[in-house]
Amino acid sequence: MTLDTSAVLAILQDEPERTEFVSRIEQAARCLISTVSVLEASKLIWRGTGWKTCVMQGMT
């Protein structure tokens, strides 16, 4: 399985599909994410909610 930015953001922002995404990730034999997706998600979370949320979500 390869995660994209939208899935990461859905999980971190507790969107309705979060449970489904987390379940699929847990069931996957292997889960990958690109460096670009990590960077993009970090920037979007930082811009949208600030440092406090990044720290609370363990993104430091």
FENLIN-V474618 format. One record per run of one state. SS is the DSSP state (hx for helix, st for strand, lp for the rest). FROM is the first residue (numbers start at 0). TO is the last residue. If there is no record, write none. Layout:
SS	FROM	TO
SS	FROM	TO
This chain:
lp	0	0
st	1	2
lp	3	3
hx	4	11
lp	12	16
hx	17	26
lp	27	30
st	31	32
lp	33	33
hx	34	48
lp	49	49
hx	50	55
lp	56	59
